[in-house]
Amino acid sequence: MPNLPLLSICIWLPIVGGLWVLFAGARAPALAVKKESLIISVATLLFSVPLYTGFDLSTAEMQFVERLPWIPAFDITYHLGIDGIALPLIVLTTFTTVLVVLAGWEVVQDRAYQYFATFLILEGLMVGVFAALDAILFYVFWEAMLIPMFIIIGVWGGKRRVYAALKFFLYTFLGSVFMLVGLLYLYFKGGSFDILDMHRLPLALDAQKWLFVAFFLAFAVKIPMWPVHTWLPDAHVEAPTGGSVILAAIMLKMGGYGFLRFSLPIVPDGSYYFEGVMVALSLIAIVYITFVALVQRDMKRLIAYSSVSHMGFVTLGIFIVFRVMQESGSAEGAIMGMTGGMVQMISHGFVSGALFLCVGVLYDRMHSREIADYGGVVNTMPKFASLMMLFVMANCALPATSGFVGEFLVILASAKAGFWIAFLAATTLVLGAAYTLWMYKRVVFGAVANDAVAALRDIGCREQTILIALAVAVLLLGLWPAPLIDVMRASVENLVLNVVTSKLP
C-alpha cells in the first residue's frame, strides 16, 4: 500500500469509526455495536501491518511521512512520520485494542455503544501521539487522549471511580502543562514547531536543564516514575478491565517514548546533567516498589505496582547510556541498554495487559479482586491456570519469555556502567518472582477455598482466543526478538550518537 496515507488511516479510522458507533449505536442492538467496533479495530490493525512490512530497516530517517499545512501563521503543520522507535508502539496499540474490544464483548452490557466508541477514539489518539512530528500536533493528541480514559475510569470503573479518574486526570494534565511551556520556548528560540528541527537546535546548558525538568514533569508522571506514581494503583484498581489493559500496555509507554523523542535528542546535555538522578529514581522504582507489591492484597493493585517496577527498567535502560559511554568509551553498551528499555516497553505491554485480563476473567466470575477470596482455582479452571502461569513466568523474566529479553539487556548494559547498578537492577529477578509467584500460589494452587471457587467455570472460546494471542506474542518475542530489535536498531544507534554529541552553542 505505498500510496495510501497509512498513518492517517490508523489515526482517523478508529476516531471516525468511534464517533459513528457513538452516534449511531444508541439506536442499534448491542451485538451490532460490538461487531462494528471489532471490525473497525481489526481493520486498523490490518492497516498498521504494512507499516511494519514496508519499513526500511537500514535507515534512521522518518518513514511514511505525511505533511499538510494546518495553522500556517505559526508554522504548525499536520506532520506525521515514524521511525524504529515509534513503529513497534503503534503496532502494539492496534493489536491491544482488538483484544480489549473482545474482552468487553460479554461483560459490557450497559451503554455498550459508548464504551466501545470511547476505546476506538482513544486508539486513534494514542496512535497520533506516536506518529506526530509537529510539537503542537503531538501535544493535542497527548492531552486529548486523557479525555477518553477519564471517561472510561469515571463511568465504568469501581466504587471510587470518580476519585481515581480525577486523580489520574489532574496528575497527568498538570505535568503536561510544563511540557507545553517547554515546547513554546523551543518555538520562540528556533522558530519552528517541527520536532526534528528541535532536535537540531543548539541550546545553552541552563536552558537545557530547565527544559529537561519541564519534560520530566510530563513524562515521569505518565510512566509513572517514583515518587509521582501514586495515581497509577488507584486508576488501575478502579478502571474496568479494558481500561487497565490500555493504561498498562500503551499509556505508560508514552512517558518512555517522550524521553526518547524529546528529552534525549533535544536536551542531551541537560539529560547528561540529570542522568544520576534518573538512574537513582529508576533503581528506587525497581527495588523499593517490589517490596510495596509484596504486601498488596488486591491483585490489580499488585500488578499495578509491578508495572511501576518494570517501567523502572525502561528509564534505567534509557538513561544508563551516559554512564556506559563514560565507563567503557564504547557505544555498544549504550545501544544495548536503550534497546533493552525499548524491548521492555513492548514486553510489558503484552505481559501486564495479559495479567490484567486474567484478573478480569476472575473478577467477572467472582466480583472480587482480593487474593484472600481465592485458592484452588486450578481445580476448576485448568486452562485458565495454565495460561496465567505463562504470564506470571514472563512477569518474573523467565528465559524464553518476552520479560527476560529486555531486562537481561538492561542488566548487561548496567554492568558496563557499574557493579552496584547492575546488582540493584538484578534484584528484581528475585523480588519480582517473590511477589508474582506468591500471588499465583495463593490464587491458583491449594485446595478449593470456598463454594464460589468450586462453582467457577473455565475460560470459553473468546477468552481463550484473547489469552492465547498474548501467549503467542510473549513466547515469540522471548524466543525470537530479532524482528523487533532489527526494526529499532538503526533508530536507536542514531539516537545514541545524537545523545552523546553536545548541543551547546
C-alpha positions in Angstrom: 0.0 0.0 0.0 2.7 2.5 -1.0 0.4 5.4 -1.9 -2.0 5.2 1.0 -1.6 7.6 4.0 -1.3 4.7 6.3 -0.6 6.7 9.4 -3.6 9.0 8.9 -5.7 5.9 8.3 -4.5 4.3 11.6 -5.3 7.6 13.4 -8.6 8.6 11.9 -10.2 5.3 11.0 -10.8 4.4 14.7 -11.7 8.0 15.7 -14.3 8.4 12.9 -15.4 4.8 13.5 -15.7 5.5 17.2 -17.8 8.6 16.5 -20.0 6.6 14.2 -20.5 3.9 16.8 -21.3 6.6 19.4 -24.0 8.4 17.4 -25.4 5.5 15.5 -25.1 2.9 18.2 -27.8 4.4 20.5 -30.4 3.1 18.1 -28.7 -0.2 17.2 -28.7 -3.6 19.1 -25.7 -4.1 21.4 -24.5 -7.0 19.3 -24.4 -4.9 16.2 -22.4 -2.2 18.0 -19.9 -4.8 19.2 -19.5 -6.3 15.7 -18.9 -2.8 14.2 -16.3 -2.0 16.9 -14.5 -5.2 16.3 -14.4 -4.7 12.5 -13.1 -1.2 12.9 -10.4 -2.3 15.4 -9.3 -5.2 13.2 -9.2 -3.0 10.1 -7.0 -0.6 12.0 -4.7 -3.4 12.9 -4.5 -4.6 9.3 -3.6 -1.1 8.1 -0.8 -1.0 10.7 0.7 -4.2 9.4 2.1 -2.6 6.1 3.9 -0.1 8.3 6.0 -3.0 9.5 6.3 -5.0 6.3 7.2 -1.8 4.3 9.6 -0.4 6.9 13.2 0.2 5.7 15.4 -1.3 8.4 18.6 0.3 7.0 17.8 3.9 7.9 17.0 6.0 10.9 15.1 8.6 8.8 11.4 9.1 9.4 9.3 7.0 7.1 5.7 7.1 5.8 5.9 10.8 6.2 2.8 12.9 5.7 2.8 16.7 5.8 0.0 19.2 5.3 -0.4 22.8 6.4 -2.6 23.3 9.5 -2.0 26.7 11.0 0.3 28.5 8.6 0.5 31.7 10.7 2.5 29.8 13.3 4.1 27.3 11.0 2.1 24.5 12.7 1.6 21.5 10.3 -0.1 18.2 10.2 3.2 16.3 10.2 3.3 12.6 10.7 6.1 10.0 10.4 7.6 7.1 12.2 11.0 5.5 12.9 12.0 2.3 14.6 11.1 3.7 18.0 7.5 4.7 17.1 6.6 1.8 14.9 6.5 -1.0 17.5 4.4 1.1 19.8 1.8 1.8 17.1 1.5 -1.9 16.2 1.2 -2.7 19.9 -1.6 -0.1 20.2 -3.6 -1.5 17.3 -3.1 -5.1 18.4 -4.1 -4.4 22.1 -7.2 -2.5 21.1 -8.6 -5.6 19.2 -8.1 -7.7 22.4 -9.8 -5.0 24.5 -12.8 -5.0 22.3 -13.1 -8.8 22.5 -12.6 -8.7 26.3 -15.6 -6.4 26.7 -17.8 -8.5 24.4 -19.9 -10.2 27.0 -19.0 -8.2 30.1 -20.2 -4.8 28.9 -23.9 -4.6 28.6 -24.7 -1.1 29.9 -24.2 1.6 27.3 -22.1 -0.7 25.2 -22.0 1.8 22.3 -20.5 4.5 24.5 -17.9 2.0 25.9 -16.6 0.7 22.6 -16.8 4.1 20.9 -14.6 5.6 23.7 -11.9 2.9 23.2 -11.9 3.3 19.5 -11.4 7.1 19.8 -8.7 6.5 22.4 -6.9 4.2 20.0 -6.7 6.8 17.2 -5.4 9.5 19.7 -2.7 7.1 21.0 -1.5 6.3 17.5 -1.4 10.0 16.9 0.9 10.6 19.8 3.4 8.1 18.4 3.1 9.4 14.8 3.1 13.2 15.3 6.2 15.1 14.2 4.8 18.5 14.9 5.1 19.5 18.6 1.6 21.1 18.8 0.0 18.2 17.0 1.8 15.9 19.5 0.5 18.0 22.4 -3.1 18.0 21.1 -3.1 14.2 20.8 -1.2 13.8 24.1 -3.9 15.9 26.0 -6.9 14.7 24.0 -6.3 11.0 24.9 -6.8 11.9 28.6 -10.5 12.6 28.0 -11.5 9.1 26.8 -9.5 7.4 29.6 -11.0 9.8 32.2 -14.5 8.8 30.9 -13.6 5.1 30.9 -12.5 5.2 34.6 -15.2 7.6 35.7 -18.2 5.9 34.1 -17.3 2.1 34.0 -15.0 2.0 37.0 -15.4 0.7 40.5 -16.8 2.3 43.7 -14.1 5.0 43.9 -14.1 5.6 40.2 -14.6 9.4 40.4 -11.7 9.9 42.8 -9.4 7.7 40.7 -10.5 9.4 37.4 -9.9 12.9 38.9 -6.5 11.9 40.4 -5.4 10.4 37.0 -6.5 13.5 35.1 -5.0 16.1 37.4 -1.6 14.3 37.8 -1.2 13.8 34.0 -2.7 17.1 32.9 -0.7 19.3 35.3 2.5 17.6 34.3 1.8 18.2 30.6 1.4 21.9 31.2 5.1 22.2 31.9 5.8 20.3 28.6 3.7 22.9 26.7 5.8 25.7 28.2 9.0 24.0 27.1 7.6 23.5 23.6 6.7 27.1 23.3 10.2 28.2 24.5 11.7 26.0 21.8 9.4 27.5 19.2 10.4 31.1 20.1 14.0 30.0 20.2 14.1 28.2 16.9 11.0 29.5 15.0 9.6 26.0 14.3 7.3 23.5 16.0 8.8 20.7 13.9 10.2 18.1 16.4 13.0 17.2 14.0 14.0 20.9 13.8 14.0 21.0 17.6 16.4 18.0 17.6 19.0 20.2 15.7 18.5 23.4 17.8 21.6 24.5 19.8 20.8 25.4 23.4 22.7 26.7 26.4 23.2 24.4 29.3 20.9 26.4 31.7 18.1 26.3 29.1 18.6 22.6 28.6 18.4 22.0 32.3 15.1 23.8 32.6 13.7 22.1 29.5 14.7 18.7 30.9 12.8 19.5 34.1 9.7 20.6 32.1 9.8 17.4 30.0 10.5 15.3 33.1 7.4 16.5 34.9 5.2 15.4 31.9 6.9 12.1 31.1 7.8 10.9 34.6 4.2 11.2 35.7 3.0 9.2 32.6 5.4 6.3 33.1 5.0 6.7 36.2 8.3 7.1 38.0 8.7 7.1 41.7 7.6 9.3 43.6 4.9 10.5 41.2 3.4 7.1 40.7 0.6 7.2 43.3 -2.1 7.9 40.8 -1.5 4.6 39.0 -2.6 2.0 41.6 -5.9 3.9 42.2 -6.5 4.2 38.4 -5.9 0.5 37.8 -7.9 -0.7 40.7 -11.0 1.4 39.8 -10.8 1.1 36.0 -12.7 -1.6 34.1 -10.5 -4.4 32.7 -10.2 -2.8 29.3 -9.1 0.5 30.9 -6.5 -1.3 33.0 -5.1 -3.1 29.9 -4.8 0.1 27.9 -3.3 2.0 30.8 -0.6 -0.7 31.4 0.0 -1.8 27.8 0.0 1.6 26.0 -0.4 4.8 28.0 2.5 4.1 30.4 4.8 3.7 27.4 4.1 7.2 26.3 6.3 8.5 29.1 9.3 6.4 27.9 8.5 7.4 24.3 8.5 11.1 25.4 12.0 10.8 26.9 13.3 9.1 23.7 11.6 11.6 21.3 12.1 14.9 23.3 14.3 14.8 26.3 17.4 12.9 25.0 17.6 14.3 21.5 16.5 17.9 22.2 18.4 18.4 25.5 21.2 15.9 25.6 23.5 18.0 27.8 20.6 18.6 30.2 19.9 14.8 30.2 23.5 14.1 31.0 23.4 16.6 33.9 20.4 14.8 35.4 21.4 11.3 34.5 22.4 10.4 38.0 19.0 11.4 39.4 17.2 9.5 36.7 19.3 6.3 37.3 18.7 6.7 41.1 14.9 7.1 40.7 14.8 4.1 38.3 16.6 1.9 40.8 14.3 3.0 43.6 11.3 2.1 41.4 12.9 -1.3 40.6 13.8 -2.2 44.2 11.5 -0.3 46.6 8.3 -0.8 44.7 8.8 -4.6 44.6 8.6 -4.6 48.4 5.4 -2.5 48.2 4.0 -5.0 45.8 4.8 -7.9 48.2 2.3 -6.6 50.8 -0.7 -6.0 48.4 -3.9 -7.9 49.0 -5.6 -6.7 45.8 -4.5 -8.5 42.6 -4.9 -5.4 40.4 -3.0 -3.2 42.9 -0.2 -5.7 43.0 0.1 -5.8 39.2 -0.1 -2.0 39.1 2.9 -1.7 41.5 4.6 -4.4 39.4 4.2 -2.1 36.4 6.0 0.8 38.2 8.9 -1.5 39.0 9.1 -2.9 35.4 8.9 0.6 33.9 11.9 1.5 36.1 13.9 -0.8 33.8 12.8 1.3 30.8 14.1 4.5 32.3 17.2 2.8 33.6 17.9 1.5 30.1 17.3 4.9 28.5 19.4 7.0 30.9 22.3 4.5 31.6 23.7 5.4 28.2 25.8 8.3 29.5 27.4 6.3 32.3 28.1 3.3 30.0 29.8 5.6 27.4 31.8 7.2 30.2 32.9 4.0 31.7 33.5 1.9 28.6 34.1 4.5 25.9 32.0 2.4 23.5 28.6 2.9 22.1 27.8 -0.8 22.1 26.7 -1.0 25.8 24.7 2.3 25.4 22.9 0.8 22.4 22.3 -2.4 24.3 20.7 -0.5 27.3 18.4 1.6 25.2 17.4 -1.4 23.1 16.6 -3.3 26.3 14.5 -0.4 27.5 12.5 -0.4 24.2 12.1 -4.2 24.3 10.9 -4.0 27.9 8.3 -1.5 26.9 6.8 -3.8 24.3 7.1 -6.9 26.5 5.5 -5.1 29.4 2.6 -4.2 27.1 2.0 -7.9 26.4 2.6 -9.2 29.9 0.9 -6.6 32.0 -2.1 -6.5 29.6 -2.4 -10.3 29.9 -2.2 -10.2 33.7 -4.9 -7.6 33.9 -7.1 -9.6 31.6 -6.5 -12.7 33.8 -7.7 -10.7 36.8 -10.7 -9.5 34.8 -11.6 -13.1 34.0 -11.7 -13.9 37.7 -13.5 -10.7 38.6 -16.2 -11.3 36.0 -17.0 -14.6 37.8 -16.4 -13.8 41.5 -16.7 -9.9 41.6 -13.6 -9.8 43.8 -10.0 -8.9 43.3 -8.9 -9.8 46.8 -6.3 -12.6 46.9 -7.7 -14.0 50.1 -11.1 -14.8 48.4 -9.4 -17.3 46.0 -7.5 -20.5 46.3 -7.6 -23.8 44.3 -8.6 -22.1 41.0 -6.6 -24.7 39.1 -9.0 -27.4 40.2 -11.9 -25.7 38.4 -10.2 -23.6 35.7 -7.2 -25.7 34.5 -7.0 -23.9 31.0 -7.0 -20.5 32.6 -4.4 -21.5 35.2 -2.1 -22.8 32.5 -2.2 -19.6 30.5 -1.9 -17.4 33.6 1.2 -19.4 34.6 2.9 -18.4 31.4 2.2 -14.7 32.0 3.3 -15.0 35.6 6.6 -16.5 34.5 7.1 -13.8 31.9 6.5 -11.2 34.7 9.3 -13.0 36.6 11.5 -12.6 33.5 11.8 -16.3 32.9 14.2 -17.1 29.9 12.3 -17.9 26.7 9.6 -15.3 27.6 9.5 -11.7 26.5 10.1 -10.4 30.0 13.6 -11.9 30.0 14.9 -10.2 26.9 14.5 -6.5 27.9 15.5 -6.9 31.5 18.6 -9.0 30.6 19.8 -6.4 28.0 19.4 -3.6 30.6 21.2 -5.6 33.3 24.1 -6.3 30.9 24.3 -2.7 29.9 24.2 -1.7 33.6 27.1 -4.0 34.3 29.2 -1.8 32.0 28.2 1.2 34.0 28.9 -0.2 37.4 28.6 -3.3 39.6 26.1 -1.9 42.1 23.8 -0.5 39.5 23.6 -3.9 37.8 23.3 -5.6 41.2 20.4 -3.5 42.3 18.7 -3.9 38.9 19.1 -7.6 39.0 17.4 -7.9 42.4 14.1 -7.6 40.6 14.7 -11.1 39.2 14.3 -12.4 42.8 11.9 -9.9 44.3 9.7 -9.9 41.2 9.4 -13.6 41.3 8.6 -13.4 45.0 5.5 -11.3 44.8 4.3 -12.7 41.5 4.6 -16.3 42.3 3.3 -15.8 45.8 0.1 -14.2 44.4 -0.2 -17.0 41.9 0.2 -19.7 44.5 -2.4 -18.2 46.8 -4.9 -17.7 44.0 -4.5 -20.8 41.9 -3.0 -23.6 43.9 -4.1 -25.5 47.0 -7.5 -26.9 47.9 -10.6 -25.2 46.7 -11.1 -22.3 49.0 -14.9 -21.9 49.1 -18.1 -22.8 47.3 -17.8 -19.8 45.0 -14.4 -21.0 43.6 -15.8 -24.6 43.3 -18.6 -23.2 41.1 -16.2 -21.4 38.7 -16.3 -22.3 35.0 -13.2 -22.4 32.9 -12.5 -19.9 30.1 -14.5 -20.1 26.9 -13.5 -19.7 23.3 -13.5 -15.9 23.3 -11.3 -15.7 26.5 -9.0 -18.4 25.2 -8.5 -16.6 21.9 -7.5 -13.4 23.7 -5.1 -15.1 26.2 -3.6 -17.4 23.5 -2.9 -14.4 21.2 -1.0 -12.8 24.1 0.7 -16.0 25.0 2.0 -16.4 21.4 3.3 -12.8 21.5 5.1 -13.4 24.8 6.7 -16.6 23.6 7.5 -15.2 20.1 9.3 -12.2 21.5 11.1 -14.3 24.1 12.3 -16.9 21.7 12.8 -14.7 18.6 13.3 -11.0 19.5 15.2 -10.3 16.3 12.3 -8.9 14.2 11.7 -6.3 16.9 15.3 -5.5 17.6 16.1 -5.2 13.9 13.3 -2.6 13.4 14.6 -0.3 16.1 18.3 -0.9 15.6 19.1 2.0 13.2 16.9 4.5 15.1 18.5 3.5 18.5 22.0 3.7 17.1 21.3 7.2 15.6 19.7 8.3 18.9 22.7 7.2 20.9 25.0 9.0 18.5 23.0 12.2 18.9 22.7 11.9 22.7 26.4 11.8 23.2 27.0 14.8 20.9 26.8 18.1 22.8 24.4 20.8 21.5 25.9 23.6 23.5 26.4 26.7 21.2 
